Amino acid sequence: MEADIKKLNFDESDYPPLLRNAVNPPKNIFVRGGFSVFKKPIVAIVGTRKATQEGIKFARETAEDFVRIGFAVVSGLAYGVDAAAHEGALQAGGLTIAVLAHGLNMTYPKNHENLAREMVAKGGAVVSEYEADTPPYQNQFLDRNRIIAGLSLATLVIEAPIHSGALATARYAAEAGREVFVLPGPYYSKNYEGSHELIRKGARLITSFQNLKEDLAAITDLYPDIVFNDEVRETADELNDDEKIVLEAIDKLSGEARVDTLIEMIKLEPQELSRVITNLILNDKIIETANGLTIRR
């Protein structure tokens, strides 16, 4: 099995470009599978091992949806949300990456050995920063989460209890300037305590795949070296309802639209208004001048 493992050094051209600019990137990674998957737009889907059936369903279906718009999916091969994300990507005929907390001469949990083999056989990859025979020590599971986040344009958190490793993945993503999306749940559910804390700290709340697609479309211009599916590029040109309302308000203010004035005119929370304005600027719909925001003509 060790003959199938390839070593990538930090300065090699095949080293994943997003990982190179992540928090504390590993000097070397070991890969079983192909390198081409690293050139695709990648999204992380993570969450608790003890996910509800609803959480598992959302993870699987969202992974399928991401694959259909040209993304690869990365996760940690654990039970629960991780496995559902990998399975959804494969079911839709897409590519998925597993980042492991041990050497690639083994698979943990062992029950997921066939899943790991399938993702490699279908063009994905299994990745680790550890030498082939390194066992799965506990501290390594948290460390590997920075690689999951580092490979990804964004991290989606589904059902994260307050001590979930998914929270570490979200933290690494935020520190690297990547997007963090969170699916909310019932206020009384322990499975969502960590998720809701992330939202309180500024992560983007999502309730549908359309939310994810719109928000990711808005940042495509930040990654000129990544080839996005045409559907994602087209979504970047579409306006959602909030963006239409804000554009209309800016137009009425004739080039002197300031945030405090917009807050008074529009029934949007300041944080949400700020997000909408950022998306409109990134999508070249508005520009910021000394007098305020104005429509780009």
Secondary structure, 3 states (H helix, E strand, C coil): CHHHEEEEECCCCCCCHHHHCCCCCCCEEEEEECCHHHHCCEEEEEECCCCCHHHHHHHHHHHHHHHHCCCEEEECCCCCHHHHHHHHHHHCCCCEEEECCCCCCCCCCHHHHHHHHHHHHCCCEEEECCCCCCCCCHHHHHHHHHHHHHCCCEEEEECCCCCCHHHHHHHHHHHCCCEEEEECCCCCCHHHHHHHHHHHCCCEECCCHHHHHHHHHCCHHHCCCCCCCHHHHHHHHCCCHHHHHHHHHHHHCCCCECHHHHHHHCCCCHHHHHHHHHHHHHCCCEEEECCEEEECC
